[in-house]
């Protein structure tokens, strides 16, 4: 009787080990291991919920479409095509009480663990609801361009690692109930996000993708 009991226990242990090995080599549904998630790695910071939605568009690409090579960081497109031209963006007017707008571009898939800020521009006057192609060189009067993760103030286009799946670039436009005082062109994306907390009264996003 004892021998049967021990044999039964051994059988259960072996079966459990086989199942564990099988699970390690397959997905939870018994298929091959899943490929890396093609969705965004992070949520774009500074996004608020339960607010009026701004419609954000570009003539350069549709929502979820591919960002043109000319808007990639210099050296990060096809030969001779990457010009680091900031993306043209338009948005619907914010609600009553809008005192300024802020635009950020953030790569949620950069291999940094914390994403990558490509462009921040804030204190855009409430009468302005669009930025032309390459507006980074002539931003609206009174607006300020913050520090990007390349290490300078202004626009720095996409430049994902070669061979990566296309990265997700979120252009987020926020209507604020005030201008930002004491925030300068040396402001990082994180600092800007901190300073807009509680000031956002409407918001919208446009998603662009870029790979190489």
N, C-alpha and C positions, 0 to 999 in steps of 0.2 A: 504493500500500500504506500509506504514511504517512498519507494523507488518510483512509483507512478507519479506521486506528487512532485518529486524533484524533477522528473522528466518533463512533466507538464510545465513547471516553472521555467526550465531551460528553453523549452519550445517557445514560450511567450517572450522570453528575453531576446532570443534570436529573431523572432518575428518583428519585435519592436525595433531592433537594430536595423533590419532590412528596410523597414518602413522609413526609418530616419534617414538612411542613405538615399533611398528613393526620393524622399522629400527634398533633400539637399540638392539633388540634381534636376529637379523639376519645379514647375510652378505649383501653386496651391491647387490648381485644377488638373494636375497630372500631365501638363504639357511641358515643353522645353522652357528653360528659364526665360523670363520676360526680358525684352530688350530694354535699354535704359529709357526712362520716361521721357517722351518727346514733349511733354508739357513744360510750362515754366517751372523753374526750380524754386523760386521765391515769389511771394506776393510783392508787387511794387509798393515801396513804403510811401506813407503819406496819403494813402487812399482812404477815404471816409465812406461810411455807409449811411443809408437812409437820408440822403440829401437830394435836392433837385439835380437832374442830370443835364450836363452840357453836352451837346452833340459836337464831337471833334472829328474833323476830316482833313484830308490832304489831297492835293491833285496828283501827288507823286505815287501813291499806292492806296489801295482800299484797305479797310480794317482786316488785319490778319494777312495782308499781302506782303510782297517783298520790297524792301527798301532799295532804291536804285543804287547802283555802284557809285555814282557821282557823289552820293551823300555819305559814303564810307570814309573812314579816316584815311588820310593820305598813305598810300602803299598797301591798303587792305582791300583793294578791289581787283578787277581785271587790269592788266597792264595799261597804264595811262588813263584809267577811268575814275579812280578814286580821287575826289577833289575836296573832300571835307566840307561840302556845302550843307549848311543846316537845312533841315526839312521845312517845307512850307506847311503851315498849320493854320486852320481856321476853326472857330468855335462859335456856338450860339451865345447870345448875350446872357450874362448872369442875372439873377433876380434883383429886385429893388434892394438897395443897401450894398451893392457891389462897389467896393472902393478901389480894387486892383485885381489883377490876374497874375497867376504864377504858372509857368510851364516847366515841367521836368521830363527828362528822357532817362530811363533806367533800364539796364540789361539785367533781367532776373536770372540769367544762366551763366554769367561770367564765372570762371573757376577761381573765385576769391572766397566763397562762402558767405559773402555779404552783398553780392551783386556788384554793379558798376554804374556810377553816375556819368552820363554822357553830356548832359546839358541841363542847366537850371537857369531860368530867367524869371525875375520877379519884379514887383512894383510896376507891372505893365499897366498903363492908364486904363480906367474902366471904359473909355471910348474906343479902345483898340480891341478888335475881335479876330485878328489874323496876323500872321507873320509870313512875309514873303520868303521865297527860296533864298537862302544865304543871308537871312536877316541878322545873323550873328555878327556880321560886319557893320551893319547899320541898324542897331536895335532901336525900338521906339524911345523917344525922348523921355527921360525920367526912369526908365527901366534899368535894372542891374542884372548882369550875368554873373552867376556864382562860379565857384571852383569845381571843375570836373575831376574825375579820377585819373585823368592823364596828367594832371598837375598844373593846369592853367585855367584862367577864367574864360568862359565862352563855350562854344560847341566843339565837341570831339566825336566824330562819327563812329559807326560800328567797326569793330575789328576783332571778331571772334577768332579763336584758334583754328587753324586750318584742319579740316576733317571733322570738326564738331557738327552736330545737327544744327540747323538754323537757330540762332538765339532769338529770344523774345524781347523786343524793345517797346516799352510802354511809354507813350507820350501822354502825360497827365496834365490836364488844364484845370486849375482850381480858381474859383471866384472867392475872393477874400473880403471880409467886412472892414478891412483897414489896409493902409499901406504898412510895410514892414520898416520900422525905424531901427537904427543901430545894426542893421544887417548889411554887410558890404560885399564887394566882389571877391573877398577871400572866404566867403561862407561856403562850407561844404554842403553836400546834399543832406547829410544827417543833421547839421546845424539848422539848415533851412526847414527841414521837416519838423524839428523841435519848435521852431519859432512860428510855424503856421498852425500849430495845434490849437484847436478851439476857434480859429478864425475862418475856416473854410465853410462857405454857405452854399456852394454848388460845385459840382465836379464832373468831369467826363474824361474818357480815355480813348486813345487810338493805339492799336497794336500793329507794329511792323516787325517783319522777320528778316534776318540776314545771316547767311552762311557763306563759307568759301572753302 
